Amino acid sequence: MKKWLYSLLTVLLVSAAFINIKTVAAQDKMAIRTVVEETYLLSDDFVTPITSLPPKAIVILHNINAGWAHIDYKGQQGYVPSTTLKSAQSTLMLATAKNPPIVRETTETQAKHLGNLHLDSVVQAYATNEDNWYFVQYGNLTGYVIATALKTPTSKKMLVQGQDGLIVRSIASKSGENIATIPANTKVDIYTNFQGWAYVVTDQNIQGYVLEKGLKEIPVPKLGRYSQGAATKTKRIALTFDDGPHPTVTKEILATLQKYDAKATFFITGHRVNKSPKVLKEIYDAGHEIGNHTWNHPKLTKITLDQAKAQINETNKIVKSIIGQEPTLFRPPYGAYNKDILGSLSVPLVMWSVDTLDWQHRTPSKTLKAVQNGAYNGSIILMHDIHQTTADALDSVLSYLTKQGYEFVTVSELITPLK
Ligand code: ZN
């Protein structure tokens, strides 16, 4: 190491003594960081280099004290300036049998063997400065795994069952740390299941292992035509918004729905998705359901069946390209369909129970009035998220229905009541 660097470090060290020393404990128990620029791991005299750290090297941060980060790198402990580190982003990876997923202390093939990952376990994996190796974390076990022993997992949605919710643990064992409890009826993404455990991720980004028997398949609505859902003990209602997404009106509607913690269903048109793909992503990411409302809103009974199918397929395609899955419902423009159209669908056809006529009168007080007069347990309300007046009415509609004791659910939830 160059002499000037030693002097610089000495100056830093001396100035540190005059700074009000504050220890910043790492937020999480295992704080994993990545090296931003080349630096040296220094021993506890803050001067003697132990080894050099290349950019993208992964380290475990113990604490930060007066600008010095106390870290662990490949089994060696030491100090680096805290500014040379930043949070490391992990991805979920699945341990495969191809190369035994052995966790090692360093990236040398004969390096100390710290443990084995269970086949089919999901771990947090961090890209390192060495392409062939990942740094992984599974509970308290951390270390290097050869890249060919890991692959990207696929996920599927399931539902938390039971009354008390489901305990999330750091590893696939009852001895794993209790991270959180996921409430019953929460939809979760499942990345693997092995030995009775499943790795789950929730919308709120709670992640970890749960007992597989605490999960169930999401009930799939039966094909057919629906204009209302089942009445249940608790009052439930499905708000639906057609013809969007609209770059400003839809966003306002999303904000109001969030204020009331309300889930809704958006029957989108393909041509508007084409213009505002990001708005579609926002709708989906907020947990609302996406329905297909054709590409450009023709009366399907006035065009050929092939044309009608193309309207639906093109819309499915563009939605899938943006959110990764096709719409789960279909609603025909003007409510116009025939047997052939119904027969060609692979998702339920959904009409409505209460028509607010918001597109016609464009008056917020009339939209509210229509809801007050029409809403009942299990009803599906029709509105349009391309008119500012509908966005203007929504707060009063949600406020009224909340006071009436309604819970706001998606159409699929309404037409397949949860047991
Ligand atoms: Zn429409």
Boltz pocket constraint, residues with backbone or C-beta under 6 A from the ligand:
constraints:
  - pocket:
      binder: B
      contacts: [[A, 242], [A, 243], [A, 293], [A, 297], [A, 332], [A, 333], [A, 334]]
      max_distance: 6.0
